[in-house]
Structure formats: C-alpha cells, structure tokens
Amino acid sequence: MKPYVKAIICSLLISTTSCKDNQSETETPHLNNEAMSTNLLLQEWTGPYNGVPAFDKMKVSAVKEAMETGMTLGLKDIEAIANNPEAPTFENTIEAFERAGKELNRVFAYYGIFSSNMSSPEFRDVQSELAPKLSEYSSKINQNTALFKRIKTVYKNAQKTPLDSEKQRVLELIYKRFEMNGAELDDAKKKRYAEINKELSSLYTDFANNVLHDEENYITYLEKDQLGGLSQAFIKSAAKIAKDNGEPEKYAITNTRSSVDPFLTYSTERKLREKVWDNYYSRGDNGDAYDNNAMIAQILKLRRERVELLGYDNYAQWRLQDRMAKTPENAMELMMAVWPASIARVSEEVIDMQAIAKRMNDDIIIEPWDYRYYAEKVRQEKYDLNSDEVKQYLQLDKLTEALFYVAGRLFNYDFKPVEDGTVPVFHEDVKVWEVTDKSNGKHIGLWYLDPFARSGKRSGAWATTYRSHTTFDGPETVLASNNSNFVKPAPGEAVLVSWDDAETFFHEFGHALHFFSSTVAYPTLNGGVRDYTEFQSQLLERWLSTDEVINTFLVHNETGESIPKELVEKIKKASTFNQGFATTEYLASALMDMKLHLADPETIDVDSFERKTLAELNMPKQLPMRHRTPHFGHVFSGEGYATAYYGYMWADVLTSDAAEAFKNAPGGFYDKALSNKLVKYLFAPRNAMDPAEAYRKFRGRDAKIEALMRDRGFPVSTEE
C-alpha cells in the first residue's frame, strides 16, 4: 500500500478539515512568559528560507512545557475571537480563527518528528500524558458556544450575500467542522462528547505505541546457512542491522514491511518465511500487554456513542457525509463491484503458483508465507522477469533525480540540494533541497527527505508539511517532507529498491507536489477530502513507467548502462501481474474497516469478527489483509482513515481515468495542455474547490470505473 499519512500527531486529533485547529488539552496551564521566551519549540523560526525549524536543537524534555504553553496561547486567541464586542465578520472571525494558535502550530512541527521519525520511550511517556490534554483543548475550541455563534452568524450572512469563492469555501468547511464535532449539542451532551474524545485520544496513542513495540521487538536473526535465495545487497544490509543490534555474527530481519517483503519473496527457507510472516501479521495480536484487540472494541464503542449524540446511526454515516462517497453505501458499492473479480484473479494466481511448486518438486499447499515466493517464480516463468534483476536498475539517488525531472516537466519546478549545515535536520540521514520556479527563480519551498528505516521511526512511507502555503497574512512558503523506510545499505553500497517501492517513492512525492503547488489563501483549504487526496499521488506513480524516466534514470548500479529495452517490455507486459493479490489484500482491509464501523459494537469480539467477516467475503486463505485489524494504524491510531480506507480505491478510479486521458493526449504523459489542466484543477486548488467539480473541469466528465478494471486486467462487463 502506498499509504498517504500526515504526521502522526494529526491522526491523533479529530478533524474534518485540517490539523491546524484541532489540538486539545486537559486544563489550561498557567502561562509562563519565561517559558515562551526560552523554550525553543515555541520560538519563531529564524534563518534562511523565511525561517526553518531548529530540528538540530530540539529536545524531548522541552515538549511538555511547549505544548502546554502553546495550548494556553491558543485558547487565549480563541477567547479573543469569541468575546470580540464587534459584530461578526469574515475578517474578525474566520480570518482571526485561521491565524489562531500559531505558537502551537510551531510546536507540532517538532512533535510530529518525535512521534513519527525519532520516537523513544521517553517521548512516548510524554505523548501519553499529553494525549488527553490535547483532546480537551480540541473540545474547548469545538464546543465554544460564543465562538460558534459568531461563525454561524457569518455563515448565515454568506448564504444571503455570498463571499468570493475561496472565502465561501473556507467558511463552509469551518462551519461544517464545528457542526460535525458537536457545536450545537446541549451542555450535557457536549460534556459527554468531550469525555469520549479524551478517552479516545489516549487509546489511539496506546494503540500506535503497542504496534511500534511489536515492530521493534520481534527481530528474526538468521545464521549463515539460512541465507538461501537472498541477494548479496540484502545480506550485507541484514548483517549491518544485526551488528548494530549486538549480534555481529548473524543477519537481522526486522519486523517492518521493507525488511519482511523481500525476505518473503526470495528466501528459500520456508519455516523461516513462516516465522517472519507470523511476526509481522501478529503485531498487536500476541495476547500480551501489547495486544490491541480489547482496545479496538473499546474504540468502536466510543466512536458509536459519540456519533449517536449527534443523531447518526453509525460512525461511517457521520464520517462520510463530507467525503466524495457521501455515504457508506456508496463506498461499499464501489468495493463490492471490484471484489468478485479480485478474488477470482487470486484463484487463478494460486493455480499458477501451485503448478510451479509441483514442477519444483515442492510438496506443499500454498500458504500466506508462500505467496510472494511462488508469485516471484511465476513472474520469472511467465514473463521471464526477475524482480531482483529489475532492482539493479532502481537506485534511490537516480529515482530522486527522476522525481525532479517529472516535477520540472509538469510543474516547472527546479530542485537544488541545500548545502549540509545550512538548514537544520533532525538526523544525519535527512537531506534538503530548495524548490524554485524554473522560469523566474521564485522560491517555492524546501523539500526534506528522510529515506531510511531506523529504531523509533514508524513503518511505511508518508508525506507531511512543517509549513504550508498561505497568502492571507502575507505569503508563506512550503516546508514539505517525504519519509520512507528503505533498508540502509552497507557502506559503499547503492540503495536499490523494488519496483513497488519505486512506485511508492513517486506516490509520496505526489503528495509533496500537491503541497508545493498550493495557491490557496487560508490554512484550512490546505486540508483534504480523504477519498480524493490520494488521487493526485496515485496518479504521479504513472510517470515512473514513462519512456522519458525509464530511458534516462533507470541505469545499472554497477555498469551504469541503461535498462535494456527487452527488460522494459517485460515490466510493461507484467504490469497486471499479481493484481489479484494486490487488490484483494487491500480491499479486504478496506471492507473490514467499513464493516467494523457498521457492526453493533456492544458485544463485538474483534478477533472472531475479523475471521467471520473474511469467511463471509470468501477471502482466499492464501493471503492476509494488507493490514490486519490489531495493527491497522490507519484506522485505530487516529481517525484520519477510519471508515475511509476505501478512499484509495475511490481515488484509484480517478487515477485510472485520468491516466487514460494522458495516454490518449497528443503529447502523452508530458502533454503540455493537459499538464497545465492537471496543475490548475487537480493540484493547485487543494480543498478550495469541490473535488468532483475539480475533476470535471480537468476531464470534462466524471470518472468511470471501467478504466480501473482495464488497468488491473479485470473483465469489463459494464457498457460504457
């Protein structure tokens, strides 16, 4: 999966628009002016590029005081708006609300690094202590009666006399957010609503920390005679990781996808494959103090109770009202339209794998820990395509150059490396580039890249911003970050990645381009509609396989020779290979997310519900969900993707349809006219324009599901 995830702090908060205005706290701490002046995390950013965070000087010991002081200042800003004696206007209410809490926003840039990139037991203790305080802070804003009364007045006035389109949009989003978060409840219900949010905030933190514990503490060590099938580069990296963990004579398989997937694909040691697979898919489900099943049941109950206070039947109904899907029924309809073809393709893939196992004289029945291994054998036989051979042409530094090339062609951006030491970073692995407009040299922002896995860094790949583009208080340039978990190579070795990892790299860079291209005036408009925001990044993946990228940037890591045309043809012919696996493991997680939130949570047993639901869906036994429920962080370490994991599929329909537009354009994927429309309607507006309207402006019509089915090689049965 190419999970688009903002900094984890945002996912801990309950928001329908942006992270900016949804921090929370337990009690209003005494404002310490000295703390404001001496606490680094609160101070205005200084230095080059309109100021940058002092990541090289941040300390965990400063976090608690900074957050509490920031919350105090944020609430002072809110009270000033709410108690303004002047009649409510867009300027003194909405614009004032948009600029509130600037000190706390600065703290969150550091907090996000500590929680996502540089976590530690010390920070997790602070995080657990702050979670309920952040929740109460959020509730004090969302349930401020005087504040909402002013917002509602401005909103009603604008219904009679509309503002310009961008002001109207931000006003409607803010009003809707307050309405969805209980602003119009009576006092008793508001009190309970806030209590639920407070309890949930602690549960989300505990859930994420339990998963991180199991990722850090289940390392599989191999002996020298257990390395069959593994590449030399992987072996060298595994040796380094083992040495760093105090096992210099062994080889380490860490409990993260970047380490697990290649091991499951190539290792000839079936029993070890089973062990590694079991470690990974049992995260949060080991029946110990870090088991998440009971916690999930509690989360589901609290979410249902909270939305019932607002008059909704279930959490999904409440959550999807401001998404493109609008209702859980619409989301389920899309998923179930694809599901039958997806599991049917898995059956075909398993037959192929079982046959090749027989020819190899492997007397086995395909199990989940065998799927990747034998799928790779089928790939080699059917398409004469060896993934490890392809990997030799996928060097991280060259792929980074390819990202910049695409950004230059489509967005007219230029990326230049910033000299080490010029911009503070939080780890030596992090590199920084300046982004400018190629035509006039105008500074657009900085791009930070944190590419490698390490202890304390959450798994997966994600993009985030430390500062977003706005103009209403003067232009703010963008500080954007991409974060990956590539296995760091041995000294002197190239960083080689799989084709899937290369696609993910392009995907996350698509989010960064979305940040950089923003033209919006107000912070809230940089937020996104969850089943739309993945579309832009999924679409950018398509440029990896364009001839311009392949012919220029895919060169052999030892010889420097370009990837052979014959190998490229094999890659393209195999583009729909294993789509049964890829689609089914994802859709199973998305369907489980939705069904969990539609079920009665009062007596739910999460483990049995998962098994029963998969059986009802006829889930193939040869593969698991991409994210099993006990470690489904997208859904249970926060609310960003709760009942919204289907959004990747919704966005995929848009992606496939838009890709066909480029494929058929006179200039292909670099067609100038279509590229201009891409930037103008799909990237630059962010959330200043309704997503459905934006897509119609780009394409001239709504997207069609048939494009998705063609993309995946599934039968297209619907008349176009």
ZIBELKA-V91054 format. One record per residue. RES is the residue in one small letter. SS is DSSP state (A for helix, B for strand, O for the rest). PHI is phi as a letter, one per 30 degrees, with the letter a starting at -180 (999 if undefined). D_LAST is the distance of its C-alpha to the last C-alpha in Angstrom with 2 decimals. Layout:
RES_SS_PHI_D_LAST / RES_SS_PHI_D_LAST
//
This chain:
m_O_999_29.17 / k_O_c_29.38 / p_O_d_30.81 / y_O_d_31.10 / v_O_b_34.33 / k_O_d_36.72 / a_O_e_40.43 / i_A_d_41.30 / i_A_d_43.47 / c_A_d_40.50 / s_A_d_38.91 / l_O_d_42.20 / l_O_c_41.88 / i_O_c_39.92 / s_O_b_37.82 / t_O_c_34.67 / t_O_b_34.79 / s_O_b_37.07 / c_O_d_39.90 / k_O_e_42.41 / d_O_c_43.64 / n_O_b_43.51 / q_O_d_46.62 / s_O_b_49.06 / e_O_a_52.72 / t_O_d_55.28 / e_O_b_58.18 / t_O_d_58.93 / p_O_d_61.15 / h_O_d_64.06 / l_O_d_63.12 / n_O_c_65.14 / n_A_d_65.59 / e_A_d_67.02 / a_A_d_63.92 / m_A_d_61.82 / s_A_d_63.96 / t_A_c_64.37 / n_O_d_61.19 / l_A_e_59.15 / l_A_d_55.81 / l_A_c_56.31 / q_O_d_57.52 / e_O_d_55.66 / w_O_d_54.17 / t_B_b_56.29 / g_O_j_56.30 / p_O_d_54.02 / y_O_h_50.48 / n_O_i_51.13 / g_O_j_52.43 / v_B_b_51.15 / p_O_d_51.66 / a_O_d_54.86 / f_O_d_53.18 / d_O_d_56.21 / k_O_c_58.55 / m_O_d_56.64 / k_O_b_58.29 / v_A_e_57.20 / s_A_d_60.51 / a_A_c_59.43 / v_A_d_56.14 / k_A_e_57.46 / e_A_d_59.73 / a_A_d_57.14 / m_A_d_54.49 / e_A_d_56.98 / t_A_d_58.33 / g_A_d_54.84 / m_A_d_53.94 / t_A_d_57.15 / l_A_d_56.41 / g_A_d_52.84 / l_A_d_54.12 / k_A_d_56.72 / d_A_d_53.98 / i_A_d_52.13 / e_A_d_55.36 / a_A_d_56.14 / i_A_d_52.87 / a_A_d_53.23 / n_O_c_56.87 / n_O_d_56.59 / p_O_d_58.71 / e_O_d_56.74 / a_O_d_53.97 / p_O_d_50.55 / t_O_b_48.58 / f_A_e_45.59 / e_A_d_48.08 / n_A_d_50.64 / t_A_c_48.23 / i_A_d_44.76 / e_A_d_45.92 / a_A_d_48.95 / f_A_d_46.76 / e_A_d_44.64 / r_A_c_47.80 / a_O_d_49.45 / g_O_i_50.25 / k_A_d_50.28 / e_A_d_52.98 / l_A_d_51.03 / n_A_e_47.94 / r_A_d_50.18 / v_A_d_51.37 / f_A_d_47.84 / a_A_d_47.24 / y_A_d_50.09 / y_A_e_49.24 / g_A_d_45.77 / i_A_d_47.37 / f_A_d_49.82 / s_A_d_47.21 / s_A_c_44.54 / n_O_c_46.34 / m_O_b_50.03 / s_O_d_50.46 / s_O_a_53.82 / p_A_e_55.66 / e_A_d_57.56 / f_A_d_54.44 / r_A_d_52.82 / d_A_d_55.91 / v_A_d_55.56 / q_A_e_51.84 / s_A_d_52.56 / e_A_d_55.27 / l_A_d_53.13 / a_A_e_49.97 / p_A_d_51.38 / k_A_d_52.98 / l_A_d_49.70 / s_A_d_48.13 / e_A_d_50.95 / y_A_e_50.71 / s_A_d_47.06 / s_A_d_48.03 / k_A_d_50.82 / i_A_d_48.39 / n_A_d_45.56 / q_O_c_48.12 / n_O_d_50.38 / t_A_d_50.74 / a_A_d_52.28 / l_A_d_49.66 / f_A_d_46.76 / k_A_e_48.59 / r_A_d_48.67 / i_A_d_45.00 / k_A_d_44.12 / t_A_d_46.33 / v_A_d_44.65 / y_A_d_41.22 / k_A_d_42.26 / n_A_d_43.83 / a_A_d_40.67 / q_A_d_38.70 / k_A_d_41.14 / t_O_b_41.55 / p_O_e_38.59 / l_O_d_39.44 / d_O_d_37.67 / s_A_e_34.16 / e_A_d_35.30 / k_A_d_38.26 / q_A_d_36.24 / r_A_d_33.74 / v_A_d_36.55 / l_A_d_38.39 / e_A_d_35.49 / l_A_d_34.86 / i_A_d_38.57 / y_A_e_38.97 / k_A_d_36.04 / r_A_d_37.51 / f_A_d_40.88 / e_A_d_39.48 / m_A_d_37.53 / n_O_c_40.68 / g_O_i_43.04 / a_O_d_44.67 / e_O_c_45.05 / l_O_d_46.45 / d_O_d_50.08 / d_A_d_52.67 / a_A_d_52.82 / k_A_d_49.06 / k_A_d_49.03 / k_A_d_51.77 / r_A_d_49.92 / y_A_e_46.67 / a_A_d_48.63 / e_A_d_50.35 / i_A_d_47.05 / n_A_e_45.74 / k_A_d_49.03 / e_A_d_48.89 / l_A_d_45.28 / s_A_e_46.14 / s_A_d_48.80 / l_A_d_46.59 / y_A_d_43.91 / t_A_d_46.62 / d_A_d_48.14 / f_A_e_44.82 / a_A_d_44.10 / n_A_d_47.69 / n_A_d_47.65 / v_A_d_44.68 / l_A_d_46.39 / h_A_e_49.55 / d_A_d_47.89 / e_A_d_46.29 / e_A_d_49.70 / n_A_c_51.83 / y_O_c_50.10 / i_O_c_50.75 / t_B_c_50.97 / y_B_c_53.76 / l_B_c_53.81 / e_O_d_56.84 / k_A_d_57.10 / d_A_d_56.52 / q_A_c_53.19 / l_O_c_51.24 / g_O_e_49.78 / g_O_i_46.44 / l_O_d_46.48 / s_O_d_46.46 / q_A_d_49.61 / a_A_d_47.99 / f_A_d_46.87 / i_A_d_50.35 / k_A_d_52.11 / s_A_d_50.06 / a_A_d_50.66 / a_A_d_54.37 / k_A_d_54.53 / i_A_d_52.88 / a_A_d_55.31 / k_A_d_58.23 / d_A_d_57.20 / n_O_c_57.23 / g_O_i_60.70 / e_O_b_59.86 / p_O_d_60.81 / e_O_c_60.92 / k_O_b_57.49 / y_B_b_53.77 / a_B_c_51.61 / i_B_c_48.08 / t_O_d_47.30 / n_O_c_45.13 / t_O_b_42.27 / r_A_e_38.89 / s_A_d_39.96 / s_A_c_42.85 / v_A_d_41.44 / d_A_e_38.20 / p_A_d_39.96 / f_A_d_42.72 / l_A_d_40.40 / t_A_d_38.64 / y_A_c_41.82 / s_O_d_44.84 / t_O_d_46.34 / e_O_d_48.25 / r_A_d_46.29 / k_A_d_48.62 / l_A_d_48.40 / r_A_e_44.62 / e_A_d_44.80 / k_A_d_47.26 / v_A_d_45.27 / w_A_d_42.05 / d_A_d_43.95 / n_A_e_45.51 / y_A_d_42.23 / y_A_d_40.26 / s_O_c_43.35 / r_O_e_43.72 / g_O_i_44.70 / d_O_b_45.10 / n_O_c_48.55 / g_O_i_50.52 / d_O_c_52.80 / a_O_d_53.51 / y_O_c_50.24 / d_O_d_48.03 / n_O_c_45.23 / n_A_d_44.27 / a_A_d_46.63 / m_A_d_45.76 / i_A_d_42.02 / a_A_e_42.94 / q_A_d_45.04 / i_A_e_42.34 / l_A_d_39.90 / k_A_d_42.63 / l_A_d_43.52 / r_A_d_39.97 / r_A_d_39.48 / e_A_e_42.86 / r_A_d_42.18 / v_A_d_38.96 / e_A_d_40.62 / l_A_d_43.23 / l_O_c_40.52 / g_O_j_39.28 / y_O_c_36.16 / d_O_d_35.58 / n_O_a_34.64 / y_A_d_34.30 / a_A_d_30.49 / q_A_d_30.26 / w_A_d_32.66 / r_A_d_31.25 / l_A_d_27.55 / q_A_d_28.25 / d_A_c_28.20 / r_O_c_25.40 / m_O_d_21.74 / a_O_d_20.99 / k_O_i_23.75 / t_O_b_24.38 / p_A_d_24.92 / e_A_d_22.65 / n_A_d_19.61 / a_A_d_20.76 / m_A_d_21.34 / e_A_d_17.95 / l_A_d_16.34 / m_A_d_19.09 / m_A_d_19.00 / a_A_d_15.28 / v_A_c_16.37 / w_A_e_19.93 / p_A_e_19.78 / a_A_d_18.16 / s_A_d_20.64 / i_A_d_23.76 / a_A_d_22.80 / r_A_d_22.81 / v_A_e_26.19 / s_A_e_27.60 / e_A_d_26.80 / e_A_d_28.36 / v_A_d_31.43 / i_A_e_31.98 / d_A_d_32.04 / m_A_d_34.43 / q_A_d_36.64 / a_A_d_37.00 / i_A_d_38.07 / a_A_d_40.48 / k_A_d_42.05 / r_A_d_42.49 / m_O_d_44.15 / n_O_i_46.45 / d_O_c_45.36 / d_O_d_46.05 / i_O_b_43.64 / i_O_c_40.72 / i_O_e_38.08 / e_O_c_38.72 / p_A_e_37.06 / w_A_d_39.68 / d_A_c_38.84 / y_A_e_35.09 / r_A_d_35.24 / y_A_d_38.19 / y_A_d_36.73 / a_A_d_33.24 / e_A_d_35.08 / k_A_d_36.83 / v_A_d_33.58 / r_A_e_32.22 / q_A_d_35.40 / e_A_d_35.30 / k_A_d_31.65 / y_A_c_31.29 / d_O_h_34.98 / l_O_b_34.22 / n_O_c_36.89 / s_A_e_35.95 / d_A_d_39.57 / e_A_d_39.58 / v_A_d_36.59 / k_A_e_38.44 / q_O_d_41.32 / y_O_c_39.22 / l_O_c_37.97 / q_B_c_40.94 / l_A_e_40.69 / d_A_d_42.59 / k_A_d_40.45 / l_A_d_37.24 / t_A_d_38.79 / e_A_d_39.37 / a_A_d_35.73 / l_A_e_34.72 / f_A_d_37.06 / y_A_d_35.74 / v_A_d_32.14 / a_A_d_33.53 / g_A_d_35.53 / r_A_d_32.72 / l_A_c_30.20 / f_A_c_32.63 / n_O_i_35.80 / y_B_c_37.72 / d_B_b_40.79 / f_B_c_42.05 / k_B_b_45.77 / p_B_d_47.64 / v_O_d_50.15 / e_O_e_53.56 / d_O_e_54.43 / g_O_j_56.59 / t_O_d_55.34 / v_O_c_52.80 / p_O_d_53.76 / v_O_b_51.66 / f_O_c_51.98 / h_O_a_52.05 / e_O_d_53.04 / d_O_d_49.63 / v_O_d_47.97 / k_B_c_47.49 / v_B_b_46.67 / w_B_b_45.14 / e_B_c_45.34 / v_B_c_42.16 / t_B_b_42.70 / d_B_d_40.87 / k_O_d_41.28 / s_O_d_41.91 / n_O_b_44.73 / g_O_i_45.75 / k_O_d_45.03 / h_B_d_45.28 / i_B_c_42.06 / g_B_l_43.13 / l_B_b_44.03 / w_B_c_41.95 / y_B_c_43.64 / l_B_b_42.65 / d_B_c_44.04 / p_B_d_42.73 / f_B_c_44.85 / a_O_d_45.27 / r_O_a_48.63 / s_O_d_50.39 / g_O_j_49.58 / k_O_c_46.16 / r_O_d_43.21 / s_O_d_40.73 / g_O_j_37.28 / a_O_b_36.19 / w_B_a_35.82 / a_B_b_36.13 / t_B_a_38.23 / t_B_b_40.17 / y_B_c_43.89 / r_B_a_43.52 / s_O_c_40.47 / h_O_d_40.09 / t_B_b_41.36 / t_O_b_43.19 / f_O_d_44.55 / d_O_c_47.89 / g_O_j_47.89 / p_O_d_45.50 / e_B_c_45.06 / t_O_d_43.88 / v_B_c_41.73 / l_B_c_43.12 / a_B_c_40.24 / s_B_b_40.50 / n_B_c_38.54 / n_B_b_39.91 / s_B_b_39.40 / n_B_b_41.26 / f_B_d_41.69 / v_O_d_44.72 / k_O_d_47.54 / p_O_d_48.90 / a_O_d_52.52 / p_O_e_54.48 / g_O_i_53.69 / e_O_c_50.47 / a_O_d_47.09 / v_O_d_44.39 / l_B_c_41.77 / v_O_b_38.49 / s_O_d_35.63 / w_A_d_32.21 / d_A_d_30.91 / d_A_d_33.78 / a_A_d_33.05 / e_A_d_29.47 / t_A_d_31.03 / f_A_d_33.51 / f_A_d_30.83 / h_A_e_29.01 / e_A_d_32.18 / f_A_d_33.02 / g_A_e_29.74 / h_A_d_31.28 / a_A_d_34.46 / l_A_d_32.73 / h_A_d_31.17 / f_A_d_34.77 / f_A_d_36.25 / s_O_d_33.80 / s_O_e_34.39 / t_O_b_35.63 / v_O_d_36.19 / a_O_d_39.57 / y_O_c_39.84 / p_A_e_39.88 / t_A_e_37.65 / l_A_d_34.80 / n_A_d_34.90 / g_O_d_33.71 / g_O_b_30.10 / v_O_c_27.44 / r_A_e_27.34 / d_A_d_23.62 / y_A_b_23.18 / t_A_d_26.28 / e_A_d_25.20 / f_A_e_22.17 / q_A_e_24.41 / s_A_d_26.47 / q_A_d_23.71 / l_A_d_22.25 / l_A_d_25.74 / e_A_e_25.87 / r_A_d_23.65 / w_A_d_26.58 / l_A_e_28.78 / s_A_c_27.14 / t_O_d_27.25 / d_A_e_29.74 / e_A_d_31.97 / v_A_d_32.58 / i_A_e_32.89 / n_A_d_35.29 / t_A_c_37.45 / f_A_c_37.74 / l_O_c_37.24 / v_B_b_40.80 / h_O_d_42.99 / n_O_d_45.20 / e_O_c_48.33 / t_O_c_48.04 / g_O_i_45.92 / e_O_d_43.98 / s_B_d_40.30 / i_O_d_37.86 / p_O_d_37.66 / k_A_e_34.62 / e_A_d_34.58 / l_A_d_34.31 / v_A_d_31.49 / e_A_d_29.53 / k_A_d_30.23 / i_A_d_28.99 / k_A_d_25.67 / k_A_d_25.28 / a_O_c_26.11 / s_O_d_23.63 / t_O_c_21.68 / f_O_d_25.03 / n_O_i_26.12 / q_A_d_22.84 / g_A_d_23.62 / f_A_d_26.85 / a_A_d_25.64 / t_A_d_22.77 / t_A_d_24.86 / e_A_d_28.01 / y_A_d_26.28 / l_A_d_24.20 / a_A_e_27.37 / s_A_d_29.21 / a_A_d_26.59 / l_A_d_26.44 / m_A_d_30.24 / d_A_e_30.61 / m_A_d_28.68 / k_A_d_30.34 / l_A_e_33.77 / h_A_d_33.46 / l_A_c_32.25 / a_O_d_35.11 / d_O_d_38.60 / p_O_d_40.56 / e_O_d_44.01 / t_O_b_44.66 / i_O_d_42.02 / d_O_c_43.13 / v_A_d_40.76 / d_A_d_41.44 / s_A_d_40.95 / f_A_d_37.89 / e_A_d_36.23 / r_A_d_37.14 / k_A_d_36.16 / t_A_d_32.74 / l_A_d_31.93 / a_A_d_33.11 / e_A_d_30.92 / l_O_d_27.85 / n_O_h_29.03 / m_O_d_29.47 / p_O_e_30.51 / k_O_d_34.24 / q_O_d_34.19 / l_O_b_32.97 / p_O_c_33.64 / m_O_d_31.67 / r_O_e_31.60 / h_O_b_33.89 / r_O_d_35.93 / t_A_e_36.90 / p_A_d_40.57 / h_A_b_39.70 / f_O_d_36.40 / g_A_d_37.73 / h_A_e_34.49 / v_A_c_34.82 / f_A_c_38.55 / s_O_c_40.47 / g_O_l_39.07 / e_O_c_36.29 / g_O_e_33.96 / y_O_c_31.38 / a_O_d_32.48 / t_O_h_29.48 / a_O_b_27.53 / y_O_d_27.23 / y_O_e_23.62 / g_A_e_23.24 / y_A_d_22.94 / m_A_d_19.70 / w_A_e_18.45 / a_A_d_19.60 / d_A_d_18.05 / v_A_d_14.50 / l_A_d_15.77 / t_A_d_17.59 / s_A_d_14.90 / d_A_d_12.71 / a_A_d_16.00 / a_A_d_17.16 / e_A_d_14.36 / a_A_d_15.58 / f_A_d_19.06 / k_A_e_18.29 / n_A_c_17.04 / a_O_d_19.86 / p_O_e_22.93 / g_O_c_25.18 / g_A_i_22.94 / f_A_d_23.73 / y_A_c_26.85 / d_O_d_25.44 / k_A_d_27.88 / a_A_d_25.90 / l_A_d_23.02 / s_A_d_25.72 / n_A_d_27.49 / k_A_d_24.49 / l_A_e_24.10 / v_A_d_27.74 / k_A_d_27.89 / y_A_c_25.06 / l_A_c_24.31 / f_A_c_27.84 / a_O_d_30.63 / p_O_d_29.94 / r_O_h_30.08 / n_O_c_29.99 / a_O_d_31.18 / m_O_b_27.72 / d_O_e_25.28 / p_A_e_22.76 / a_A_d_19.65 / e_A_d_21.20 / a_A_d_22.15 / y_A_d_18.71 / r_A_d_17.36 / k_A_d_20.40 / f_A_d_19.61 / r_A_c_15.91 / g_O_i_15.67 / r_O_a_13.00 / d_O_d_12.45 / a_O_d_11.44 / k_O_c_8.34 / i_A_d_9.59 / e_A_e_7.61 / a_A_d_10.08 / l_A_d_12.86 / m_A_d_12.29 / r_A_d_12.35 / d_A_e_15.36 / r_O_c_17.22 / g_O_i_16.68 / f_O_c_15.30 / p_O_d_13.26 / v_O_c_9.47 / s_O_c_9.24 / t_O_d_6.29 / e_O_d_3.81 / e_O_d_0.00
//
